[in-house]
């Protein structure tokens, strides 16, 4: 149960009473004894705003100004196309049925039951009728960019092994710890029924080392399970499959031989597409094995091994169908996965081109932890590229584990090449109060529509979403500039003209947050209190940085410094935007900066030990000013491809991979 959410007080002890505070709407009355904002909206705040915008207009009057938007962008609720929702993998349904029959016959035919009798039995086996999926005709929020916890789970059986009761998420130190727990789960399942274990592996290149670790430990699992009095003969059989953009089955029929399992895992290929169709793969592998499990009277334990959250379109369109199939086949789904990125769908891996020496940020699906977008997708200048851990697993994977009575095993991240990785370990008891909603997306869309605070936060986030084409041109601020002075000044003029529109967007978002401050105080959800608090602090910081950006570029263009002297092999390629503590227009931005710092410090204290606190600290440490840093390229890193063999085709240049 959530504790009552405290009323925020942004004012810092260092500030005089009322400075940097916001006015509450006149119609709202807070509960007695709760802290309130100080009312300055009609006095100092108005004057600061007037001076701020008058100065800005005068400063930019010399530049071309584009018309500001006449209205805010509406929160878009879209109905996914039927073909997107139901898009299957490469195996067609009739092929799936054929494989399922062959699998059943290969494994169940015995001397006592001839092939003819087995065929008859398989044909008469009742078809599983799936319960109606919640997803049918569900309007979804369009996610363009977007476990778990120690929460009691009604679907878990009461006499499950110690350590897993009521827990959807288990934080483990390594594969060995996770597989030890899986061994205990399998032993418990074997005490009730024969069991079919199906291993489902992600085909991404980053998973090859993980698959090797699984193979090293697979014999130990079967040895431990084999010691159980219930694991006699073929009581435990195993299938192996893998997925990427498509799907592959590596065991023609389930086997009781650990050596065959080991060989099947070794056969998992690498899919260069960079796509992981997680939800479709779960539905497909269970469809292939359900006939065998039904006739053999086996319970299914599906173990998914992946380091990504999966293709977002596939997850949005196929998750509920996959869960329905798992329920219909009485399958428990166990997932060995990674922690989700906080409020954002991607992490970015740094990759150096071996021939050109350039660094590329390659997106990897690693989140988010919630069904809908709850955090800003911009860092104030453009699309986020950070990778702050969320304390939870990806929404789809944790929901699937919860709904099937399984467990999401959250493995430690291997973040050596992850850009701006901020890896924190949060206490489960603290995070339990901030757990995301695990109900279906359809249900959550309805909740957002009916909850004023959720509607407010979601609306602001989508109005400032750089993944929306209609606003990307405004929200995506140029961060890399030409080294040629004439071209540089032209780029600066273009960005200065854009600043009016961008700051107008931020003004409206801040005004909406301030005018509806009472919604935050009335909510008892700590998670959504934290979402509002962090959002408001970031909006103030981004408005200050936007004005600093305009002021700094103006000064820089008027008197650009020469790039520092470097060795001849270091080639100057231009200027890159960075943040700093030094301010270019403190008289215009200090009010926003002061209040933003107060709000973010409040987040750090009120939501201590959570990703919201970590993110707030990161925003403060970035600094509120901006600067340009020279970009130099080490030409010694260039390694052009050698020509092909004489008379043969030339060697193709290395392509940027998809992870």
C-alpha positions in Angstrom: 0.0 0.0 0.0 1.3 3.4 -0.9 2.0 5.9 1.9 0.3 9.3 1.5 2.1 11.4 -1.0 3.6 14.5 0.6 2.9 18.0 -0.8 5.9 19.3 -2.6 7.7 22.5 -1.3 10.2 23.7 -3.9 11.5 26.5 -1.8 15.0 26.0 -0.5 16.1 27.0 3.0 18.7 29.2 1.3 16.0 31.3 -0.4 13.9 34.1 1.2 10.3 33.1 1.8 8.4 32.9 -1.5 11.4 33.2 -3.8 11.3 30.8 -6.7 7.9 29.4 -5.7 4.7 28.9 -7.6 1.2 30.1 -7.0 -1.6 27.5 -6.4 -4.7 27.8 -8.5 -7.2 30.0 -6.7 -9.9 27.3 -6.5 -7.7 24.7 -4.9 -7.4 24.4 -1.1 -4.7 22.1 0.3 -5.3 19.8 3.3 -4.5 21.5 6.7 -0.9 21.2 7.7 0.5 20.4 4.3 3.2 22.5 2.8 2.2 25.0 0.1 3.7 27.0 -2.7 4.3 30.6 -1.9 2.3 33.0 -4.2 4.4 35.1 -6.4 2.8 34.4 -9.7 1.3 37.9 -10.0 4.4 39.9 -8.9 8.0 39.0 -9.2 7.4 36.0 -11.5 5.5 38.2 -13.9 8.2 40.8 -14.0 10.9 38.2 -14.5 8.9 36.7 -17.3 8.3 40.0 -18.9 12.0 41.0 -18.8 13.0 37.5 -20.0 10.8 37.5 -23.1 11.3 41.2 -24.0 15.1 40.7 -23.9 14.8 37.6 -26.0 12.7 39.3 -28.7 15.1 42.3 -28.9 18.1 40.0 -29.0 16.7 37.9 -31.9 15.0 40.7 -33.8 17.8 40.7 -36.4 17.1 37.1 -37.3 14.4 35.5 -39.3 11.6 34.4 -36.9 9.3 31.6 -37.8 5.7 31.8 -36.7 5.1 30.1 -33.3 2.5 27.3 -33.3 -1.1 28.5 -33.0 -2.1 25.5 -30.8 -0.5 22.8 -28.8 -0.1 19.4 -30.3 -2.8 17.0 -29.2 -2.0 13.7 -27.5 -2.3 11.2 -30.3 -4.1 8.0 -29.5 -3.8 5.7 -32.4 -5.3 2.3 -33.4 -2.5 0.0 -34.6 -3.2 -1.5 -38.0 -4.5 -5.0 -37.9 -1.6 -6.3 -39.9 0.8 -4.8 -37.4 -1.0 -6.2 -34.5 -1.3 -9.7 -36.0 1.9 -9.8 -38.0 3.3 -13.4 -37.6 6.9 -14.6 -37.8 8.3 -16.2 -40.9 6.7 -19.6 -40.1 3.2 -19.8 -41.3 0.4 -21.4 -39.2 0.0 -24.4 -41.4 3.8 -25.0 -41.2 3.6 -24.7 -37.4 0.8 -27.3 -37.3 2.9 -29.7 -39.4 6.0 -29.2 -37.2 3.9 -29.7 -34.1 2.5 -33.0 -35.4 5.9 -34.3 -36.4 7.3 -33.3 -33.0 4.5 -35.2 -31.3 4.9 -38.4 -33.4 8.7 -38.4 -33.1 8.6 -38.2 -29.3 5.5 -40.2 -28.3 5.5 -43.2 -30.5 6.3 -46.3 -28.4 6.3 -50.1 -29.1 3.0 -50.4 -27.3 1.5 -47.8 -29.5 2.2 -48.0 -33.2 2.5 -45.2 -35.6 -1.0 -45.6 -36.9 -2.5 -45.4 -33.5 -0.4 -42.4 -32.7 -1.5 -40.5 -35.8 -5.1 -41.2 -34.9 -4.5 -40.0 -31.3 -2.8 -36.8 -32.5 -5.5 -36.0 -34.9 -8.2 -36.5 -32.3 -6.3 -34.4 -29.7 -8.5 -31.5 -28.7 -7.4 -28.2 -30.0 -6.8 -25.6 -27.3 -9.2 -22.7 -27.5 -7.6 -19.5 -26.5 -9.4 -17.1 -24.2 -10.3 -13.8 -25.9 -7.4 -11.5 -25.8 -7.7 -8.1 -24.1 -5.8 -6.6 -27.0 -8.6 -6.9 -29.6 -9.5 -3.4 -30.9 -7.5 -1.7 -28.2 -6.5 1.9 -28.8 -2.8 2.4 -27.9 -0.7 5.4 -27.2 1.7 5.6 -30.1 5.1 4.8 -28.6 7.7 6.0 -31.0 10.9 6.1 -29.2 9.3 3.4 -24.6 10.7 -5.9 -13.4 10.1 -6.7 -11.5 9.3 -6.1 -8.2 8.6 -7.6 -4.9 4.9 -7.5 -5.5 2.4 -10.2 -4.4 1.2 -12.1 -7.4 -2.2 -13.7 -7.2 -1.4 -16.1 -10.0 1.5 -17.8 -8.2 0.8 -21.1 -6.6 0.8 -21.0 -2.8 3.3 -23.8 -2.3 6.0 -22.6 -4.6 9.6 -22.9 -3.4 10.9 -20.6 -0.8 12.3 -17.3 -2.2 9.9 -17.0 -5.1 6.6 -16.7 -3.3 4.9 -13.5 -4.4 7.9 -12.3 -6.4 7.6 -11.4 -10.1 11.2 -10.1 -10.2 14.3 -11.6 -8.8 17.5 -9.6 -8.9 20.4 -12.1 -9.4 24.1 -11.6 -9.5 24.9 -13.9 -12.4 23.5 -16.8 -14.5 24.5 -19.4 -11.9 22.3 -17.8 -9.3 19.4 -17.6 -11.7 19.8 -21.1 -12.9 20.0 -22.4 -9.4 16.6 -20.9 -8.8 15.3 -22.3 -12.0 16.4 -25.8 -10.9 14.3 -25.5 -7.8 11.3 -24.3 -9.9 11.7 -27.3 -12.2 12.0 -29.8 -9.2 8.8 -28.3 -7.8 7.0 -28.6 -11.1 8.2 -32.2 -11.4 6.7 -33.0 -8.1 3.3 -32.3 -9.6 3.6 -33.3 -13.3 5.9 -34.3 -16.1 7.6 -31.2 -17.5 8.6 -29.9 -20.9 11.3 -27.2 -20.6 11.7 -25.0 -23.7 14.7 -22.7 -24.0 14.1 -19.7 -26.2 17.3 -17.7 -27.1 17.7 -14.2 -28.5 19.8 -14.5 -31.8 21.6 -11.1 -31.3 25.4 -11.1 -31.5 25.6 -9.7 -28.0 24.0 -12.9 -26.7 26.7 -15.4 -27.9 28.7 -15.1 -24.6 25.5 -15.5 -22.6 24.6 -18.7 -24.6 28.1 -20.0 -23.8 27.5 -19.4 -20.1 24.2 -21.3 -20.3 25.8 -24.2 -22.0 28.5 -24.4 -19.3 25.7 -24.7 -16.7 23.1 -26.8 -18.5 24.6 -30.1 -17.2 24.5 -28.8 -13.7 20.8 -28.0 -14.0 19.9 -31.4 -15.3 22.2 -33.1 -12.7 20.5 -31.2 -9.8 17.0 -31.9 -11.2 17.9 -35.6 -11.8 18.7 -36.0 -8.1 15.0 -35.4 -7.4 12.9 -38.5 -6.8 10.4 -37.0 -9.2 12.8 -36.7 -12.2 12.9 -40.3 -13.3 13.3 -41.5 -16.9 11.8 -38.9 -19.3 9.9 -37.0 -16.7 11.8 -33.9 -17.9 12.2 -33.3 -21.7 13.6 -30.2 -23.4 13.2 -28.2 -26.6 15.4 -25.4 -27.9 14.4 -22.5 -30.2 15.7 -19.1 -31.0 14.4 -15.8 -32.4 15.5 -12.6 -34.1 13.6 -11.1 -36.9 12.4 -14.7 -37.6 12.2 -17.9 -35.6 14.1 -21.2 -35.6 13.5 -24.5 -33.9 16.7 -26.4 -33.0 15.3 -29.6 -31.6 13.1 -31.7 -34.0 11.4 -33.1 -31.0 11.8 -32.5 -27.2 14.7 -34.6 -25.8 15.7 -36.0 -22.4 19.4 -36.0 -23.4 21.5 -33.1 -22.0 24.1 -33.5 -24.8 21.4 -32.9 -27.5 20.3 -29.8 -25.6 23.9 -28.6 -25.5 24.3 -29.1 -29.3 21.0 -27.4 -30.0 22.0 -24.3 -28.0 25.4 -24.2 -29.9 23.4 -24.1 -33.1 21.7 -20.8 -32.3 22.7 -18.4 -35.1 23.4 -14.7 -35.2 20.7 -12.6 -36.8 22.3 -9.4 -38.3 18.9 -7.6 -38.6 19.0 -6.2 -35.1 15.4 -7.1 -34.6 14.1 -9.2 -31.7 10.5 -10.2 -32.1 10.0 -11.3 -28.5 6.2 -11.5 -28.2 5.8 -13.2 -31.6 8.5 -15.7 -30.7 6.9 -16.7 -27.4 3.5 -17.2 -29.2 5.2 -19.3 -32.0 7.3 -21.6 -29.7 4.3 -22.4 -27.5 2.1 -23.0 -30.6 4.6 -25.5 -31.9 4.9 -27.4 -28.6 1.3 -27.3 -27.2 0.1 -30.4 -29.1 3.1 -32.5 -27.7 2.6 -31.1 -24.2 -1.2 -31.8 -24.3 -0.9 -35.4 -25.5 2.1 -36.2 -23.2 0.3 -34.5 -20.3 3.2 -32.2 -19.5 3.4 -28.8 -17.9 5.5 -26.3 -19.9 8.3 -24.1 -18.5 9.4 -21.6 -21.1 12.8 -20.1 -20.3 13.6 -17.0 -22.4 17.2 -15.7 -22.5 17.6 -12.2 -23.9 19.4 -9.0 -23.2 16.9 -6.7 -25.0 13.2 -5.8 -24.5 12.3 -6.7 -28.1 10.9 -4.9 -31.1 8.4 -2.3 -29.8 5.9 -2.7 -32.6 5.8 -6.5 -32.1 5.5 -6.1 -28.3 2.6 -3.6 -28.6 0.8 -5.7 -31.2 1.4 -9.3 -30.0 2.1 -9.2 -26.2 -1.5 -10.0 -25.1 -1.9 -12.7 -27.7 1.3 -14.4 -26.4 0.1 -14.2 -22.8 -3.2 -15.7 -23.9 -1.4 -18.6 -25.5 0.8 -19.1 -22.4 -2.3 -19.2 -20.2 -4.1 -21.6 -22.5 -1.1 -24.0 -22.5 -0.7 -23.6 -18.8 2.9 -22.4 -19.3 5.0 -20.7 -16.7 7.4 -18.2 -18.4 10.8 -17.5 -16.9 12.9 -14.8 -18.4 16.6 -14.2 -17.9 16.9 -10.5 -19.0 18.4 -7.1 -18.3 17.3 -4.1 -16.4 15.2 -1.6 -18.4 16.3 1.9 -19.2 14.4 4.5 -17.1 11.4 5.8 -19.0 13.1 5.3 -22.4 13.0 2.5 -25.0 16.7 2.5 -25.9 20.3 2.3 -24.7 23.0 3.2 -27.2 26.1 1.2 -27.8 29.3 3.0 -28.8 30.7 1.4 -31.9 33.8 2.5 -33.8 33.9 2.0 -37.6 37.0 -0.1 -38.2 37.8 1.6 -41.5 36.7 5.2 -40.9 37.5 5.5 -37.2 34.3 7.3 -36.5 32.1 6.6 -33.4 28.5 5.6 -33.9 25.8 5.3 -31.2 23.8 2.2 -32.1 20.3 1.9 -30.5 19.5 -1.2 -28.6 16.0 -2.0 -27.3 16.3 -2.0 -23.5 13.1 -0.6 -22.1 11.1 1.1 -20.9 9.9 -0.3 -17.6 6.4 1.0 -18.0 3.7 0.3 -20.7 3.3 4.0 -21.6 5.8 6.8 -21.8 6.2 8.5 -18.4 9.4 10.4 -18.8 10.6 13.1 -21.2 12.2 11.6 -24.3 14.4 14.7 -24.8 17.4 15.8 -22.8 16.5 19.4 -23.6 18.5 19.5 -26.9 17.3 16.4 -28.7 16.6 12.7 -28.3 18.0 11.2 -25.2 21.1 9.1 -25.4 21.6 8.3 -21.8 21.0 4.8 -20.2 19.9 5.4 -16.6 18.8 2.1 -15.1 15.2 1.9 -13.9 15.3 -0.7 -11.1 12.8 -2.8 -13.1 12.8 -5.1 -16.1 11.2 -4.3 -19.4 7.4 -4.0 -19.2 6.5 -6.7 -21.6 8.8 -9.3 -20.1 7.8 -8.7 -16.5 4.1 -8.6 -17.4 4.4 -11.9 -19.2 6.2 -13.5 -16.2 3.6 -12.1 -13.8 0.6 -13.2 -15.8 1.9 -16.8 -16.2 3.2 -17.3 -12.6 6.8 -17.1 -13.7 9.7 -15.0 -12.7 11.7 -12.3 -14.4 15.4 -12.8 -13.4 17.1 -9.4 -13.7 20.8 -10.0 -14.5 23.4 -7.4 -13.9 24.1 -5.2 -16.9 27.3 -5.4 -18.9 27.6 -1.7 -19.7 31.2 -1.4 -21.0 30.2 0.1 -24.3 26.8 1.7 -23.3 26.7 5.5 -23.9 26.2 7.6 -20.8 25.4 4.5 -18.7 24.2 5.3 -15.2 23.9 1.9 -13.4 22.5 2.0 -9.9 21.3 -0.7 -7.6 18.1 0.3 -5.8 16.6 -1.3 -2.7 13.6 -3.5 -3.6 11.6 -2.2 -0.6 12.0 1.4 -1.7 11.3 0.6 -5.4 8.2 -1.4 -4.5 6.5 1.9 -3.6 7.3 3.2 -7.2 6.4 0.0 -9.1 5.0 0.6 -12.6 1.5 -0.7 -13.5 1.6 -4.2 -15.0 -1.9 -4.2 -16.4 -2.4 -4.3 -20.1 -1.8 -1.3 -22.3 -5.4 -1.1 -23.2 -6.4 -0.8 -19.5 -3.6 1.7 -18.9 -4.7 4.0 -21.7 -8.1 4.2 -20.1 -6.5 5.0 -16.7 -4.5 7.8 -18.3 -7.7 9.3 -19.8 -9.5 9.1 -16.5 -6.7 10.3 -14.2 -6.1 14.1 -14.5 -2.5 13.9 -13.2 -1.6 11.2 -15.6 -3.3 13.0 -18.4 -1.4 16.2 -17.7 2.1 14.5 -17.5 1.5 12.4 -20.5 0.2 15.4 -22.6 3.3 17.4 -21.8 5.6 14.5 -22.6 4.0 13.9 -26.0 3.9 17.6 -26.8 7.7 17.6 -26.3 8.4 14.3 -27.9 11.2 14.5 -30.5 10.1 11.2 -32.1 6.9 13.0 -33.3 7.6 14.3 -36.8 5.3 17.3 -36.3 7.5 18.7 -33.5 10.9 17.2 -34.1 12.1 20.1 -36.1 11.5 22.4 -33.2 12.6 20.2 -30.3 15.7 18.8 -32.0 18.3 21.6 -31.5 21.4 21.6 -33.5 24.3 20.3 -31.4 27.1 20.0 -34.0 28.3 23.0 -36.0 30.5 23.5 -39.1 34.1 24.5 -38.7 33.7 26.9 -41.6 32.9 30.4 -40.2 30.4 31.4 -42.9 28.5 28.1 -42.7 28.7 28.3 -38.9 27.0 31.7 -38.8 24.3 30.6 -41.1 23.6 27.6 -38.8 23.5 29.9 -35.8 20.9 32.2 -37.5 18.7 29.2 -38.2 18.9 28.0 -34.6 18.3 31.4 -33.2 15.1 31.7 -35.2 14.0 28.3 -33.9 14.6 29.3 -30.3 11.5 31.5 -30.1 9.3 28.6 -31.1 11.0 26.1 -28.8 10.8 28.4 -25.8 7.1 29.0 -26.6 6.6 25.2 -26.3 8.4 25.1 -23.0 6.5 28.2 -21.7 3.2 26.4 -22.4 4.4 23.1 -20.8 5.6 24.9 -17.6 2.4 27.0 -17.4 0.3 23.8 -17.7 2.3 22.1 -14.9 2.1 25.1 -12.6 -1.6 25.7 -13.2 -2.4 22.1 -12.3 -0.1 21.8 -9.4 -3.0 20.7 -7.2 -3.4 17.5 -9.2 0.0 16.4 -8.0 -0.9 17.2 -4.3 -4.2 15.3 -4.6 -2.6 12.1 -5.9 -1.6 9.3 -3.6 0.6 7.6 -6.2 4.3 8.1 -5.3 5.3 7.1 -8.8 3.2 9.8 -10.5 4.2 12.3 -7.8 7.8 11.6 -8.8 7.0 11.8 -12.5 5.4 15.3 -12.0 8.2 16.5 -9.8 11.0 15.5 -12.1 9.2 16.7 -15.2 8.7 20.2 -13.7 12.3 20.5 -12.6 13.5 19.4 -16.0 11.2 21.8 -17.9 12.6 24.8 -16.0 16.2 23.6 -16.6 15.5 23.1 -20.3 14.0 26.6 -20.7 17.1 28.1 -19.0 19.5 26.1 -21.2 17.5 27.1 -24.3 18.0 30.8 -23.5 21.6 30.2 -22.6 22.0 28.4 -25.9 20.7 31.4 -27.9 22.8 33.9 -25.9 26.0 31.9 -26.1 25.7 31.2 -29.8 25.2 34.9 -30.5 28.4 35.8 -28.6 30.3 33.0 -30.1 29.3 33.9 -33.7 30.3 37.5 -33.1 33.8 36.6 -31.9 34.6 32.9 -32.7 37.8 31.6 -31.1 40.4 29.8 -33.2 40.5 26.1 -32.5 43.5 25.1 -30.3 46.7 24.0 -32.0 46.9 20.2 -32.4 49.3 17.8 -34.2 49.0 17.6 -38.0 47.2 14.2 -37.8 44.4 15.8 -35.7 41.9 17.2 -38.2 39.6 20.0 -37.0 36.0 19.1 -38.0 33.8 21.7 -36.2 32.1 22.4 -32.9 30.0 20.3 -30.6 27.6 21.5 -27.9 28.2 20.7 -24.3 26.9 21.9 -20.9 28.7 23.9 -18.3 28.3 25.7 -15.0 29.3 29.0 -16.7 26.4 31.2 -17.7 26.2 33.6 -20.7 23.0 35.4 -19.6 22.6 34.9 -15.8 20.5 38.0 -15.5 17.9 36.4 -17.8 18.1 32.8 -16.6 18.9 32.9 -12.9 15.2 32.8 -11.8 14.5 29.6 -13.8 17.8 28.0 -12.7 17.2 28.8 -9.0 13.7 27.3 -9.0 14.8 24.3 -11.2 17.6 23.6 -8.7 15.2 23.7 -5.8 12.8 21.4 -7.5 15.4 18.9 -8.5 16.9 18.9 -5.0 13.5 18.3 -3.6 13.2 15.3 -6.0 16.6 14.0 -4.7 15.4 14.2 -1.1 11.7 13.2 -1.4 12.4 10.3 -3.8 15.8 9.3 -2.5 17.1 5.9 -3.5 15.1 5.9 -6.8 15.9 6.6 -10.5 14.0 9.9 -10.2 16.5 11.1 -7.6 19.4 9.9 -9.8 18.1 11.7 -12.8 17.5 14.9 -10.9 21.1 14.8 -9.6 22.3 14.2 -13.2 20.4 17.3 -14.4 22.0 19.5 -11.7 25.5 18.1 -12.4 25.2 18.9 -16.1 25.2 22.6 -15.4 22.7 25.1 -16.7 25.0 26.9 -19.2 26.2 25.7 -22.6 29.4 25.9 -24.5 30.9 24.7 -27.8 33.9 22.4 -27.8 36.2 21.8 -30.8 35.9 18.5 -32.6 39.1 16.9 -33.7 39.5 13.6 -35.6 42.5 11.4 -35.4 43.2 10.6 -39.0 45.5 7.8 -37.9 42.4 5.8 -37.1 41.3 5.7 -40.8 41.9 2.2 -42.1 40.5 2.2 -45.6 39.5 -1.2 -47.0 42.2 -3.0 -49.0 41.5 -3.9 -52.6 40.2 -7.4 -53.3 42.4 -10.2 -54.7 43.6 -9.7 -58.3 40.9 -10.4 -60.8 38.3 -10.8 -58.0 35.6 -8.5 -56.8 36.6 -5.5 -54.6 36.1 -5.8 -50.9 32.9 -4.2 -49.7 33.2 -1.5 -47.1 32.2 -2.3 -43.6 28.5 -1.5 -42.9 27.2 0.0 -39.7 25.7 -3.0 -37.8 22.3 -3.2 -36.2 22.3 -4.5 -32.6 
